Amino acid sequence: MLGASPFIRLDQKWCGGRRYVGCGEVRTASITRPMRFASSPHPTQCLLHSGLTPAGVVFVLMVIILAGLFPAAPANADEIRPALLDIKEQNTGLFAVTWKVPTRGDRVLAITPRLPGSLVLVGSPSIRNLPGARIEQSTYNSNGNSLTGSTIVIDGLAALQTDVLLLIQLQDGTQHSAILRPGSPEFTIPLEASKLEVAGDYWRMGTIHILEGVDHLLFVLALLLIVSGLGQLVKAVTAFTVAHSITLALATLGVVHVPAAPTEAIIALSILFLATEIIHKHNGQISLTERYPWVIAFVFGLFHGLGFAGALSEIGVPQYEVPLALFMFNVGVETGQLLFIAVVLSLIAMLTRLPLTAPQGAWRLLPYSIGGVAAFWTIDRVMSFMPYPV
């Protein structure tokens, strides 16, 4: 009789007294029989039921190894690490130069800007040391010589795995921006900035930002583990995209002003929330995220967009190409996000075919690791703006 079997309600994806989240078959001690689903199971469901799809534990263990490195990284996972060289013409012949270079502990990256020979240092530069960066501000005199056609070189960049964002603003309103890389550590100032160069630079910056933004990737990963079905996944990802695009644009254009520290704390809290939702789903509970995935993705996506805007404000936007730079940065973010989703789904599909045996309860490793890292970030970020008693 069907009611006497521990494997019941197969048509509604239930298995062993709770909702089945495996990948196509039921395994008992002596038999293996196929399951029929009303719709195809989502690949990420294979990670959530260790007894039925053991290969998923391989992916779990890989994520745990990576997650062990996250607390050692800065709690502000939105920080963009390239150096910044900002050159602004204040008066005819006078230039304010800001050189912001990343630091690792007490060590400053061994890169130095080599400015055009027509620029002469006026006075002594001021130096400030901030967490993760050193900022040097100085004034130069060009003695009336134009910078057009001059070349700026970053010495030492070829030996390091970092980039330098170069921003140049002249008094006549002309602006130039470029990303100097180890393979191309110099830039010659043209007569007129190329729209194609601006688009390419900010697209690349957006792509790098999302791929290096561990907190954003953990949010997307947790969402993948909860949402079932391709249609629901598309809706959730689209909602997340629309939401963070809205707040990224509003914050960059100055329409919305939200302090960075609380925003970063809410982003970490959003990951912690999804980690608990993964556990609820595995335990057979219909979670809020599973019921309304696009709503949850949209609400939290608004705060993630503010995080993107904070990172973009750190590197600056050329005022003559604000719409183009903003649009291409957002396109870059979406490019990195889609690449990450494609890699995760492909990796899961590959690993679930391996003939491995998972220990009992192995499914807990992934959500608890995500939740643990998110809890650490939440506490650390909240403490950063909480008032302390004197």
C-alpha positions in Angstrom: 0.0 0.0 0.0 1.3 3.4 -0.9 0.7 4.8 2.6 2.8 2.1 4.2 5.9 3.0 2.1 8.4 5.5 3.5 8.6 7.0 0.0 5.2 8.7 -0.6 3.6 11.4 -2.7 6.1 11.0 -5.5 3.9 13.1 -7.8 4.3 16.0 -5.4 8.1 15.6 -5.0 8.0 14.2 -1.5 10.4 11.5 -0.3 10.9 9.8 3.0 8.3 11.9 4.7 9.6 15.2 3.5 9.9 17.0 0.2 12.2 15.3 -2.1 15.0 17.5 -3.6 17.1 14.9 -5.4 18.0 14.5 -9.0 15.8 11.9 -10.6 15.9 8.6 -8.6 15.2 7.2 -5.2 17.8 5.0 -3.6 17.0 2.4 -0.9 19.3 -0.2 0.7 18.5 -2.7 -2.0 16.8 -1.1 -4.9 17.1 2.0 -7.1 14.0 3.1 -8.9 13.3 6.2 -11.0 11.1 9.0 -9.7 8.7 10.9 -11.9 8.4 14.6 -11.4 5.6 16.9 -12.5 8.5 19.1 -13.7 12.2 18.6 -14.0 14.1 19.2 -10.8 16.4 22.2 -10.6 20.1 21.1 -10.7 20.9 22.8 -7.4 18.4 20.7 -5.6 21.0 17.9 -5.8 23.1 19.6 -3.1 20.4 19.5 -0.5 19.7 15.8 0.0 22.9 14.0 0.9 21.5 10.5 1.0 20.2 10.5 -2.5 22.7 12.5 -4.6 26.1 11.9 -2.9 28.2 13.6 -5.6 26.7 16.9 -4.5 28.9 16.8 -1.4 32.0 17.3 -3.5 30.7 20.7 -4.5 29.8 21.4 -0.8 33.3 20.6 0.4 34.8 22.8 -2.3 32.6 25.7 -1.2 33.5 25.1 2.5 37.2 25.3 1.6 36.6 28.6 -0.1 34.3 29.8 2.7 37.1 29.2 5.2 39.1 32.0 3.4 36.3 34.6 3.5 36.7 35.7 7.1 40.3 36.5 6.4 39.2 38.9 3.7 38.1 42.4 4.5 34.5 42.5 6.0 33.7 45.1 3.3 33.6 42.6 0.4 32.5 45.4 -1.9 35.9 47.1 -1.8 37.5 47.6 -5.2 41.2 47.0 -5.0 42.7 48.7 -8.0 44.8 51.8 -7.4 43.5 55.2 -8.4 45.4 58.1 -10.0 43.1 61.2 -10.2 44.5 64.3 -12.0 42.4 67.5 -12.0 43.3 70.8 -13.5 42.3 73.5 -10.9 43.6 76.7 -12.6 45.6 77.2 -15.7 48.8 75.3 -15.2 48.0 74.0 -11.7 46.9 70.3 -11.2 45.7 68.5 -8.1 46.9 64.9 -8.1 45.5 62.2 -5.9 47.3 58.8 -5.8 45.4 56.1 -3.9 47.3 52.8 -3.7 46.1 49.6 -1.9 48.0 48.3 1.1 48.4 44.8 2.5 48.9 45.1 6.2 51.7 47.6 6.6 53.0 47.1 3.1 52.2 49.5 0.2 52.1 48.0 -3.3 55.3 48.8 -5.1 53.8 50.9 -7.9 54.6 54.6 -8.6 53.0 57.0 -11.1 55.4 58.6 -13.5 53.8 61.9 -14.6 54.6 64.0 -17.7 57.9 65.8 -17.4 56.1 69.2 -17.8 54.6 68.8 -14.4 56.6 70.2 -11.5 55.8 69.4 -7.8 54.7 72.4 -5.8 55.4 72.0 -2.0 55.3 68.7 -0.2 52.6 66.0 -0.7 50.2 65.2 2.1 49.9 61.5 3.0 47.0 59.7 4.8 46.9 56.0 5.7 43.5 54.4 5.7 42.4 50.8 6.2 43.5 49.0 3.1 44.8 52.1 1.3 47.4 54.9 1.3 46.4 58.3 -0.2 48.9 60.9 -1.4 47.7 64.3 -2.5 49.9 66.8 -4.2 49.9 69.9 -6.4 51.8 70.2 -9.7 52.5 73.2 -12.0 52.7 72.6 -15.7 54.1 76.1 -16.4 51.4 76.6 -19.0 52.2 73.5 -21.0 49.3 71.3 -22.2 49.1 67.7 -21.1 47.6 66.6 -24.5 49.9 64.1 -26.1 51.8 63.5 -22.8 52.2 59.9 -21.5 51.6 58.7 -17.9 53.3 55.5 -16.8 52.8 53.4 -13.7 56.2 52.1 -12.7 56.2 48.6 -11.2 52.7 47.7 -12.5 54.0 45.1 -14.9 55.2 42.9 -12.0 51.9 43.0 -10.0 48.4 41.5 -10.5 46.5 44.7 -10.0 45.0 47.5 -12.1 45.2 51.3 -11.9 42.2 53.5 -12.7 43.3 56.8 -14.3 41.0 59.8 -14.2 42.0 63.1 -15.9 39.9 66.2 -15.8 41.1 69.4 -17.6 39.9 72.9 -17.0 38.1 73.1 -20.4 35.8 70.2 -19.3 37.6 67.5 -21.2 37.9 64.3 -19.3 39.7 61.1 -19.9 39.6 57.7 -18.1 41.5 54.5 -18.6 42.4 51.3 -16.7 46.1 50.7 -16.7 47.0 47.0 -16.5 50.2 45.0 -16.1 50.2 44.4 -19.8 49.6 48.1 -20.6 50.9 50.3 -17.8 50.9 53.6 -19.7 48.4 56.0 -21.2 48.9 58.8 -23.7 46.4 61.7 -23.3 44.5 62.1 -26.5 42.8 65.2 -27.9 39.4 63.7 -27.3 38.3 60.8 -25.2 36.8 57.8 -27.0 33.4 56.6 -26.0 34.4 53.1 -26.9 37.3 53.2 -24.4 35.0 54.5 -21.6 32.4 51.8 -22.4 35.0 49.1 -22.4 36.8 50.3 -19.2 33.6 50.5 -17.1 32.2 47.2 -18.5 35.4 45.5 -17.4 35.3 47.2 -14.0 31.7 46.1 -13.4 32.5 42.5 -14.4 35.6 42.4 -12.1 33.6 44.0 -9.2 30.9 41.3 -9.2 33.4 38.5 -9.6 35.5 39.8 -6.7 32.4 40.7 -4.6 32.2 37.6 -2.4 29.1 38.8 -0.6 27.1 39.3 -3.8 28.2 35.9 -5.2 27.2 34.2 -1.9 23.7 35.8 -2.2 23.3 34.6 -5.8 24.6 31.1 -4.8 22.1 30.9 -1.9 19.3 32.0 -4.2 20.3 29.2 -6.7 20.0 26.6 -3.9 16.5 27.7 -3.0 14.7 28.5 -6.2 13.2 25.5 -8.1 12.7 25.4 -11.8 14.2 27.4 -14.6 11.2 29.7 -14.8 11.4 30.7 -11.2 15.1 31.1 -11.4 14.8 33.5 -14.4 12.2 35.6 -12.5 14.4 35.8 -9.4 17.5 36.8 -11.3 15.6 39.3 -13.4 14.1 40.9 -10.2 17.5 41.1 -8.6 18.9 42.7 -11.7 16.1 45.3 -12.0 16.3 46.1 -8.3 20.1 46.7 -8.1 20.0 48.6 -11.5 17.5 51.0 -10.0 19.4 51.8 -6.8 22.7 51.8 -8.6 21.5 54.5 -11.0 19.7 56.6 -8.3 22.7 56.5 -5.9 25.2 57.3 -8.6 23.2 60.3 -9.9 22.8 61.6 -6.4 19.1 61.1 -6.1 19.4 58.7 -3.2 21.8 59.0 -0.3 22.2 56.0 2.0 25.2 55.6 4.4 27.5 52.8 3.3 28.0 51.0 6.6 24.3 50.2 7.3 23.9 49.2 3.6 26.8 46.7 3.9 25.4 45.3 7.1 22.0 44.7 5.4 23.7 43.0 2.4 25.4 40.6 4.9 22.1 40.1 6.7 20.4 39.2 3.4 22.9 36.3 2.9 22.3 35.1 6.4 18.5 35.1 5.8 18.9 33.0 2.6 21.1 30.6 4.5 18.3 29.9 6.9 15.9 29.6 4.0 18.0 26.8 2.5 17.7 24.8 5.8 14.0 25.4 5.9 13.6 24.1 2.4 15.6 20.9 3.2 13.5 20.3 6.3 10.3 20.3 4.1 9.1 23.8 5.1 7.8 26.1 2.3 10.0 29.1 2.9 9.2 32.6 2.1 11.9 32.8 -0.5 10.7 29.6 -2.2 7.1 30.9 -2.3 8.0 34.4 -3.5 11.6 34.3 -4.9 11.3 37.3 -7.1 10.0 39.5 -4.2 12.9 38.5 -1.9 15.4 39.0 -4.8 14.0 42.4 -5.6 13.9 43.7 -2.0 17.4 42.7 -1.2 18.6 43.6 -4.7 17.8 47.2 -3.9 20.4 47.2 -1.1 22.9 45.3 -3.2 22.6 48.0 -5.8 23.5 50.6 -3.2 26.6 48.5 -2.5 27.5 48.6 -6.2 27.0 52.4 -6.2 29.3 52.8 -3.2 32.0 50.9 -5.0 31.5 52.9 -8.2 31.7 56.1 -6.3 35.1 55.0 -5.0 36.6 54.9 -8.5 34.6 57.9 -9.9 32.6 58.4 -13.1 33.6 60.7 -15.9 31.1 63.6 -15.8 30.9 64.0 -19.5 29.9 60.3 -19.9 27.9 59.5 -16.8 25.0 57.6 -18.6 27.4 55.6 -20.7 29.8 54.7 -17.8 26.9 53.9 -15.5 25.2 51.7 -18.1 28.3 49.8 -19.0 29.3 49.3 -15.4 25.8 47.7 -14.8 26.2 45.6 -17.9 29.5 44.4 -16.6 27.9 43.5 -13.3 25.3 41.5 -15.1 27.9 39.8 -17.3 29.8 38.6 -14.2 26.7 37.5 -12.5 25.5 35.4 -15.5 29.0 33.9 -15.8 28.9 32.9 -12.1 25.5 31.3 -12.5 26.5 29.4 -15.6 29.7 28.1 -13.9 27.8 27.0 -10.7 25.1 25.2 -12.6 27.6 23.5 -14.9 29.7 22.4 -12.0 26.8 21.0 -10.1 25.6 19.1 -13.2 29.1 17.6 -13.6 29.7 16.7 -10.0 26.3 15.0 -9.5 27.4 12.4 -12.0 30.4 11.2 -9.9 29.9 7.9 -8.1 30.7 9.1 -4.6 29.1 8.5 -1.2 28.2 11.4 1.0 28.1 11.1 4.8 24.9 11.5 6.7 24.0 15.2 7.2 26.6 16.5 4.6 23.9 18.8 3.2 24.3 21.0 6.3 27.9 22.0 5.3 26.9 24.5 2.6 24.1 26.5 4.3 25.9 26.5 7.6 29.1 27.8 6.0 27.3 30.5 4.1 25.4 31.4 7.2 28.5 31.5 9.3 30.4 33.8 7.0 27.3 36.0 6.6 26.9 36.2 10.4 30.5 37.2 10.8 30.1 40.0 8.2 26.9 41.2 9.8 28.3 41.5 13.2 31.5 43.1 12.0 29.7 45.6 9.8 27.2 46.5 12.5 29.9 47.1 15.0 31.7 49.5 12.5 28.9 52.1 12.9 27.5 51.4 16.3 28.4 54.0 19.0 30.7 52.8 21.7 30.5 53.9 25.3 33.2 56.3 26.4 
